[in-house]
Amino acid sequence: MAEDTSYLLTVLGIIIGAIVFFSLFKGVIRMMLLAIAIIGAIAVWLTIQRNGFTFLAFVTDSPQPWMVQVASWGLALFTFLVFFHGMTWFSQLFSLRKFSPTSVITTILMSGIMLWVTSIGISYYGDISRIAHFHDLAVAQMKGEPLPEKPFSCRVKEVMRSSVLTGWLKNVDPMEDVAQVNLACLVAFGCSLDEPHYTAFYLQQLANRNIPQGTRMLALFGDAGLRKLVEDEHFVTLLENERLKTFLQYKDTQQYFLDIL
């Protein structure tokens, strides 16, 4: 844990130090603003891709996939333009000749935005790496090989979430969905096993845990479409799969999967 905390502090130190240092140079600021505009647009695109149907349900009774695509790309472009043009204007305040309390406030604001977007990226990448890790565990088990170590990105996220300094970020992370990540991890593990092994895994490890609609878990392990996603290592698509989202909507399944792993 001490080593992981050191990694986290190193990462945060580099980010914060870079922001403060580059804030002294107007030209570099413009480059950073372009990066923020791109990262912000990507964050919006991912959020709408993941929660688009929920958002559109407030607008229409029958949201369609094409609506989600239009909304995600449209809002991503809008976000890029707002950040790029708005923050370019703000960057004028970073000039040493115009240094003022306003520029300090703007620096803090931009630093906060960048840290927020960066934390979302680290967290989401950590989730995808964790799903991939469960796949690797199952493959190693099938082949009788030593079990792989947990990926560095997973450990970084765990430390971020348990740290007093950064734990609060999960409350402002639109991509955070612990239950769905846990379900995706189990599905990645089960779909990496052949039928006798995933059946044995279900009966020995899951059947006695009173999982809501437990037999449907077994069906997910054998689902050809999900198994193909895992085989091709398309873990982002697996995490966002509608079958997993539908599974979690049954009664208190969502709450149950918050602590299953």
Secondary structure, 3 states (H helix, E strand, C coil): CHHHHHHHHHHHHHHHHHHHHHCCCHHHHHHHHHHHHHHHHHHHHHHHHHHHHHHHCCCCCCCCHHHHHHHHHHHHHHHHHHHHHHHHHHHHHHCHHHCCHHHHHHHHHHHHHHHHHHHHHHHHHHHHHHHHHHHHHHHHHHHCCCCCCCCHHHHHHHHHHHCCCCHHHHHHCCCCCHHHHHHHHHHHHHHCCCHHHHHHHHHHHHHHHCCCCHHHHHHHHHCHHHHHHHHCCCHHHHHCCHHHHHHHCCCCHHHHCCCCC
